[in-house]
Amino acid sequence: FTGYPLDDPFAAAAERAVFALYARGDLGKDAPDDALTIEKGALTVKTPRTVGGFSPQSDGRIVASPLAVTLKGAKAAVWVSSLTDAPIASSKRLLLTHLTEMQRSGTLFADSRADLLMRRGPGPMVLRDGSAQIELAVEKPSAFKVYALATDGTRAAKIPTDLKDGVLTFTASVRGQKNAQYVYEITRE
């Protein structure tokens, strides 16, 4: 984490997505004209190897084909990046991030809207509880497995998946078995 307060998913998403979008060139000169759009506070990213966005509504929806997300309980940033040179739909290995609002525990705001920070908390980072129903259109969806990852990148838990009209579906939830979770490996095995 950087030194600025990560009190909303947009700021944290920007920090974590910079590699896929800029360092490897997903938003480079060959990116589609509509690769990055902002409308009514919502952000959408659509490139061949990274798609997703941010919804300012706790019950919002993010649609960036081949990804569709329905949020529940917290506004969030959700995106998926191919971990291979292939586009998302045909990649065998993907990384999905579901990031809700976060802040250090013990942070004090002037009012319930949390518009004015009075004191940054000394405690560890905490994430707002929320979930996201993920729909991902990939080749051979029944061959994919989804794993929640620990912060060190190791697999923490296998996530149940389903098929809905030939699309891979699963629920990304901040409530992990032992700790908060927000990063998922999606792999065709």
C-alpha positions as CSV (number, residue, x, y, z in Angstrom):
1,F,0.0,0.0,0.0
2,T,1.1,3.6,-0.6
3,G,0.9,6.4,1.8
4,Y,-2.4,7.9,0.7
5,P,-5.6,6.7,2.3
6,L,-7.2,3.9,0.4
7,D,-10.8,4.7,1.3
8,D,-12.5,3.8,-1.9
9,P,-12.0,1.0,-4.4
10,F,-11.2,3.4,-7.3
11,A,-7.9,4.6,-5.7
12,A,-6.9,1.0,-4.8
13,A,-7.9,-0.4,-8.2
14,A,-5.8,2.2,-9.9
15,E,-2.7,1.2,-8.0
16,R,-3.2,-2.5,-8.7
17,A,-4.3,-2.3,-12.3
18,V,-1.4,-0.1,-13.4
19,F,0.7,-3.0,-14.4
20,A,-1.8,-4.7,-16.7
21,L,-3.1,-1.5,-18.2
22,Y,0.1,0.5,-18.7
23,A,3.3,-1.5,-18.0
24,R,2.3,-4.3,-20.4
25,G,0.5,-2.0,-22.8
26,D,-3.2,-3.0,-22.5
27,L,-4.1,0.7,-22.8
28,G,-1.4,1.4,-25.4
29,K,-1.8,2.8,-28.9
30,D,-3.6,-0.3,-30.1
31,A,-6.3,-0.2,-27.5
32,P,-9.9,0.2,-28.7
33,D,-11.4,3.8,-28.8
34,D,-13.8,2.9,-26.0
35,A,-11.2,1.1,-23.9
36,L,-11.7,3.5,-21.0
37,T,-15.0,5.2,-20.3
38,I,-16.4,7.1,-17.3
39,E,-20.1,7.8,-17.0
40,K,-22.1,8.9,-13.9
41,G,-19.2,8.0,-11.6
42,A,-18.8,4.5,-13.0
43,L,-15.6,3.5,-14.8
44,T,-15.4,0.8,-17.4
45,V,-12.2,-0.7,-18.9
46,K,-12.4,-2.9,-22.1
47,T,-9.2,-4.2,-23.6
48,P,-8.5,-7.6,-25.0
49,R,-6.5,-8.7,-21.9
50,T,-8.0,-6.5,-19.1
51,V,-11.7,-5.8,-18.6
52,G,-13.8,-4.6,-15.7
53,G,-14.6,-1.4,-13.9
54,F,-15.9,0.4,-10.8
55,S,-19.5,1.0,-9.7
56,P,-20.3,3.7,-7.2
57,Q,-23.5,1.8,-6.2
58,S,-23.5,-1.0,-3.7
59,D,-26.0,-2.9,-5.8
60,G,-24.4,-1.8,-9.1
61,R,-23.6,-3.7,-12.3
62,I,-20.4,-3.7,-14.3
63,V,-20.5,-5.0,-17.8
64,A,-17.3,-5.2,-19.9
65,S,-17.6,-8.2,-22.2
66,P,-16.6,-11.0,-21.7
67,L,-17.2,-10.0,-18.0
68,A,-20.5,-9.1,-16.3
69,V,-20.6,-8.4,-12.5
70,T,-23.5,-7.8,-10.2
71,L,-22.5,-6.2,-6.8
72,K,-24.1,-6.8,-3.5
73,G,-23.5,-5.0,-0.2
74,A,-20.7,-2.6,-1.3
75,K,-19.6,-0.4,-4.2
76,A,-16.5,-2.0,-5.7
77,A,-14.0,-2.3,-8.5
78,V,-13.9,-5.6,-10.3
79,W,-11.6,-6.5,-13.1
80,V,-10.1,-9.5,-14.8
81,S,-6.7,-9.7,-16.6
82,S,-5.3,-12.4,-18.7
83,L,-2.1,-13.8,-17.3
84,T,-1.1,-15.0,-20.8
85,D,-0.6,-13.3,-24.1
86,A,-4.1,-14.5,-25.1
87,P,-7.3,-12.4,-24.9
88,I,-9.5,-13.1,-21.8
89,A,-12.0,-15.3,-23.6
90,S,-9.3,-17.7,-24.8
91,S,-6.7,-17.4,-22.0
92,K,-6.1,-20.4,-19.8
93,R,-5.1,-18.3,-16.8
94,L,-6.8,-15.2,-15.5
95,L,-6.5,-13.0,-12.4
96,L,-9.7,-11.4,-11.0
97,T,-9.8,-8.6,-8.4
98,H,-12.9,-7.7,-6.4
99,L,-12.0,-4.7,-4.3
100,T,-14.5,-3.0,-2.0
101,E,-14.0,0.2,0.0
102,M,-11.0,-0.1,2.4
103,Q,-9.5,1.9,5.2
104,R,-7.3,1.4,8.2
105,S,-9.3,0.3,11.3
106,G,-9.7,3.1,13.8
107,T,-10.0,5.8,11.2
108,L,-12.2,8.7,12.4
109,F,-14.4,10.7,10.1
110,A,-16.3,13.9,10.9
111,D,-19.7,12.4,10.0
112,S,-21.4,9.2,8.7
113,R,-20.9,10.2,5.1
114,A,-17.1,9.9,5.6
115,D,-16.4,13.0,3.6
116,L,-13.9,14.6,6.0
117,L,-11.1,12.5,7.4
118,M,-10.3,13.6,11.0
119,R,-7.7,11.0,11.9
120,R,-6.2,8.0,10.0
121,G,-6.5,4.9,12.0
122,P,-3.4,3.0,13.3
123,G,-4.8,-0.4,12.7
124,P,-4.6,-2.9,9.8
125,M,-6.5,-2.4,6.5
126,V,-10.1,-3.5,6.6
127,L,-12.4,-4.1,3.6
128,R,-16.1,-3.3,3.5
129,D,-18.1,-6.6,3.4
130,G,-19.6,-7.2,0.0
131,S,-19.8,-9.7,-2.8
132,A,-20.0,-9.9,-6.5
133,Q,-21.7,-12.4,-8.8
134,I,-19.2,-13.0,-11.6
135,E,-20.2,-14.1,-15.1
136,L,-17.3,-14.7,-17.4
137,A,-17.6,-15.9,-21.0
138,V,-14.6,-18.0,-21.7
139,E,-13.8,-20.9,-24.0
140,K,-14.5,-24.3,-22.4
141,P,-16.0,-22.8,-19.2
142,S,-16.6,-26.2,-17.6
143,A,-12.8,-26.8,-17.5
144,F,-12.1,-23.7,-15.3
145,K,-11.4,-23.8,-11.6
146,V,-11.4,-20.7,-9.4
147,Y,-9.2,-20.1,-6.4
148,A,-9.2,-17.3,-3.8
149,L,-5.6,-16.2,-3.3
150,A,-3.9,-15.1,-0.1
151,T,-2.0,-11.8,-0.2
152,D,1.2,-13.7,-0.9
153,G,-0.3,-15.3,-4.1
154,T,-0.8,-18.8,-2.7
155,R,-4.1,-20.5,-3.2
156,A,-6.2,-20.1,-0.1
157,A,-9.5,-21.8,-1.1
158,K,-11.3,-23.3,-4.0
159,I,-14.4,-21.3,-5.0
160,P,-17.5,-23.2,-6.2
161,T,-18.4,-22.5,-9.8
162,D,-21.4,-23.0,-12.0
163,L,-22.4,-22.7,-15.7
164,K,-25.2,-20.4,-16.7
165,D,-26.1,-20.5,-20.4
166,G,-22.5,-21.6,-21.2
167,V,-20.9,-18.9,-19.1
168,L,-18.7,-19.5,-16.1
169,T,-20.2,-18.1,-12.9
170,F,-19.1,-17.8,-9.3
171,T,-19.4,-15.5,-6.3
172,A,-16.4,-13.4,-5.2
173,S,-16.9,-12.4,-1.6
174,V,-14.8,-10.4,0.8
175,R,-15.6,-12.9,3.5
176,G,-13.0,-15.6,3.2
177,Q,-12.6,-18.7,5.2
178,K,-9.9,-17.1,7.4
179,N,-9.4,-13.6,6.2
180,A,-10.8,-11.0,3.8
181,Q,-10.2,-12.1,0.2
182,Y,-10.2,-10.0,-3.0
183,V,-7.9,-11.7,-5.5
184,Y,-8.8,-14.8,-7.5
185,E,-7.0,-17.1,-9.9
186,I,-9.1,-18.5,-12.7
187,T,-7.4,-21.3,-14.5
188,R,-8.4,-23.9,-17.1
189,E,-7.1,-27.2,-15.9
